[in-house]
Amino acid sequence: MKRMIIFILALLLTVLPLSSLAEDAPTVTVNGAATVSVAADYAQVSLAVETNAAAGADALSENADRMAQVLAALEQAGIPAADIVTDRFYVYTQYDYTSEKHTYTVTNALTVTVRELGDVGRIIDIALSAGANTCNGITFYSDAAAQANDDALVAAIAEARRKAELAAAACGKTLGDLRSLTEAYGSYGGVRLAKAADMAAGTAILPDGLDFTANVTATFELK
């Protein structure tokens, strides 16, 4: 029994230093980034009707009438009902301490999906002319977003490995196994508005490309 215990202790003393050496092996940590750009395929426009009145019922009634006109105008412009959804609806009151009176505000906001990018400005003009009085922004989307994110991630990892190999060579080492990899990515789509001189024919919206950027941090062993 004592011989068995001595044998196990000797084995542990032999293995533990090797494991410790592996954990203490030199490493290099690098960052890698890559961006993939794709064209936008469609846009979503946020439009709203906001009304104010001394009586809540009057604010609601006016808002409903104007929104009905907006919806009819969008339908006539060729926007399918499925591409028009209510984004938010709320009623709130404000008290004027000078006049000691309440005023009521009703806001009904829509998200309108525009499938033809060239129609974005026209749809905004039509909605505002029909009764909408707020445009809260435009967001562009691409059906290729998922693939662009994947491509950016692959390219970012390749860039991290290239930098790690460069650092290893500069240290007189070769690149070993990957120890760890962390990743985060985001996307940004820009919007450019036409110059004022070009606005006579209506609102001009010129979409930029959508950029999908991946960032990774990788740690490799050095041999």
N, C-alpha and C positions, 0 to 999 in steps of 0.2 A: 504494500500500500504506500509506504514511504517512498519507494523507488518511483511509483506512478506519479506521486505529487511532485517529486523533484523533476521528473521528465516534463511534466506540464509546465512547471515554472520556467524551465530552461527554454521550452518552446516559445512561451510568451515573451521572454526576454529577447528571443531572436526575431520574432515577428513584429513586436511593437516598434522598434527603431525603424524598421523598413516602412511601416505605415506612417510613422511620424515624418520620415523623409519625404514620402509621397505628398503629405499634406503641406509640407514646408517647401515644396518645389517652387521655383520662381514662376511668376505669372505676369501677364500683361493684360491690362484692361483698356479697351478702346471704345469709341463711339462711332456709329455708322449712321448716315442719313441719306435718303434718296427721295426724290419727288417725281411723280408721274402726273402729267397734265392730260386732261381729256376735255372734249367739247361738251357743253351743256346740251341736254336733250329737251328739257321742258322747264317751266318756271311756275312758282306759286306766288300769287299776289295777295297781300292782306289788305282788304278794303273794309270800310266801316261807315255806318250812318250814325251820326250823333245828333241828338235833338235836345232842346232845353225848353222848359215851360214852367210857369208858376204852379201848375197843377200836374201831378204825376200822370193822370189819365190823358191829358193833352199831349204831354211829351211822348207817351206810349203810342197814342193814335197817330201823331205826325210821323214818328219813326216807322211805324208799320206801313203807312202809306208810301213813304219814300223808299223803304226797302223793297216793297212790292214792285215799284217802278224800276229799281236797280235790277232785280231778278229777271223781270221781263226783258229789259234791255240786254242783259247778258245772254239770255236764251235766244233772243233775236240775233245776237252777234255770233251765234254758233257754239256757245259753251254748253256742253251737256250737263244735265242736272246732277249727274254723279260727280262732276268736277267742281261743284259748288257746295261747300259745307260751312256750317256755323262754327266759328272759332271761339267766340265768347259773346255773352249777352249779360248786361248788368244795368241796374237802375240805382242811382244814388241821389241823395239830397244834400244841398248846401244851404247854410243859413247865413243871411246877410244881417249882421248886427246893426247896421246903420238903418236899413229899412224895416228891420225886424220881420223879414219875410223869408220863406223857403223857396228855393228853385230846385227843380228836378231835372236830372240828366239821364237820358237813356242812350246806351250804346249797343249796337248790334253789328258785330264784326264777322266778315266772311273770309274764308281762304278759297281763292279761285285758282284752279290749275289751268294753265295755258299751255297747250301741247305744241303750238307753233310759236317759236321764239319771236318771230317777226311780228306777231300780233300782240305782244305784251303791252306796248305803248298804246295801241289802239283800244285794247280792252280797258285800260286804266281811264282813257279819255271818255269812253262810253259810260263807264260806271259813274264817274264824277259828274258827267253831264246829266245822268238820270237821277241823281240824288245823293250818291255817296259823297261824303265831305272829308274823308280821311283815308290816306294810303299809308299803311304802317310799314311797308317794305316789300322787297321782292327777293325771293330765294331761288337760286338755280340748282337743278339736279341733273344727274347723268345716270342712264341705265348701266353704264360701265363702271360705276363707282366701286362695286365689290372687287372686280378684277383689277382695277387701278390700285386699290389698297393692297391687294396681294402682290402685285408687281413691285410696288414701292417697298414692301417688306423684304422681298427676296433681294432686291437691289441694295437695300440698306445693310442686310446681313453680309452680302458679298463685299460691300465697301468696308465693313468692320473687319472682315477677315484680311482684306488687302492691307489695311493699315496695321493689323497685328503682325502680318508677315514682314512688313517693312520694318517695324520696330524690333522684331526678333532678329532679323538680319543685321540691323545696326548694332545689336548687342552681342553679335557673334553666336546667336542661338538659332534653333529651328522651332517652328511652331508645333506645339503638342495638341493634346485633346482640349475640347471646349469644356470649361468649368461651369460657366453660367451664361445665361442670355436673358435680357429683359427688353421689353418692347413697348412703345407707345406711339400712336399715330393720330393725325388729325387732318382735316381738309378745310380748304377755304375757297369760296367762289366769289369773285369780285363782280361789281356792276359799274359800268361807266355810263354816265348820262351824256347825251349829245350837247354840243355847245349851244348857247342861247340863239345864235344866228340860224341854227338848223331846226329850231323848234316850231317854226311857223306852221308846218304841215301836221303838227301834233307831237305828243310826247314820244321821244325816241329813246329806246332802251337798247344798249349795246352790251351784251353779256361777255365778260371775260371767260377764259378757260377755267376749269375747276382743277385746282392743284391738290393732290393727295400725297402727303408727306409721311414717311415712316422714320422713326428714330429708334435705334437699338444700342444697348450697351452690352459688350461681350467680354468675357474673361477667358483667356487661353493659358494653358501651361506652356512653359518654355523648356526646351530640351537642349 
